[in-house]
Amino acid sequence: MSLTRTGAPDNHQHQQAVLLAHRYGLNLDEDEQEELAWIIEAMGLEEAEAECARSRAMLIRSGQLDPGGESVDESDECPEA
């Protein structure tokens, strides 16, 4: 299912997206942050939290994230500018 975006999320939704991703131990790139901000704007914070929980569970099951929230290959990543 693909959702059509009706507008760009504002800075507040973007900040909420970054904080929400951090709370769930997710390291999102710019596009993923924008998508999460759009979910917050279009569907609400509760749906965005559910999406983060699903993503976290998938990453844990696939071995890309440990249950403590650390990326398996986090030591190899460069810090974001």
N, C-alpha and C positions, 0 to 999 in steps of 0.2 A: 504494500500500500504506500502510495506516495502522496504527501500532503503539499498543497500549493501554498507558498508563502505570500501573504497579502501585503507585507511591509517589513521594513527593517526594525528589529528590536531597538529600544533606546538604551542608553548607557546603564540605566538602573537594572534592566533585565540582563545585560551583559555582566555586570558586577555580580548579580545573583547567580548567574550561571557559573562563573569562576569559583565563587564561594561554595556552591553546591557540589561542583566537581571535586573540589579540594576535600570537602567533608566526606565524600565517598571514596577518596583515594584515587581519583581518576586524573590522568595527565592528558588533557585535551589540547589538540592543536587549534589554530584560529577558526577553521571551518566548523569543527565540532563544538567549540564555544558558541559560535554564532547559531548553530542549529539548536543547542540547548537553550539559548536565550530566546529563540523563536518559540520553542515549546513552552517556555515560561509565559511568554506574551500571549500565545494563541490558546493554550490549553490549561494554563495555571501551574502554580508551583507544585501542587500535589502530583500532577502527571509528570512533571520534570523530575521530581524525586523518585517516582516509580521507574522512570527510564534510567536514571543513574543506578538504582538498585539492580535493575536487570543487567545493565552493562557490567557492573561490578561482579555480579554472580557469574556471568559468562566468562569474564577474564579470570576469575578464580578457578572455574572448572577447566579452562583451557591451559592453566598453568602459567599465564602471563602476569598474574597478580597473586601475591600471597595473601592469606586471610588477614594479615596485619595491615594491608594496604600498600605495601611496597611493590613496585614493579620488579619483576625478576631481573630485568636487564637495566635497572635504574642507574647503576654505577657507570654504565657505558654511555649514558646520555649527556649531552652538553647542556649546560644551564640555558634557559631561555633568556633572550635579551629584552 
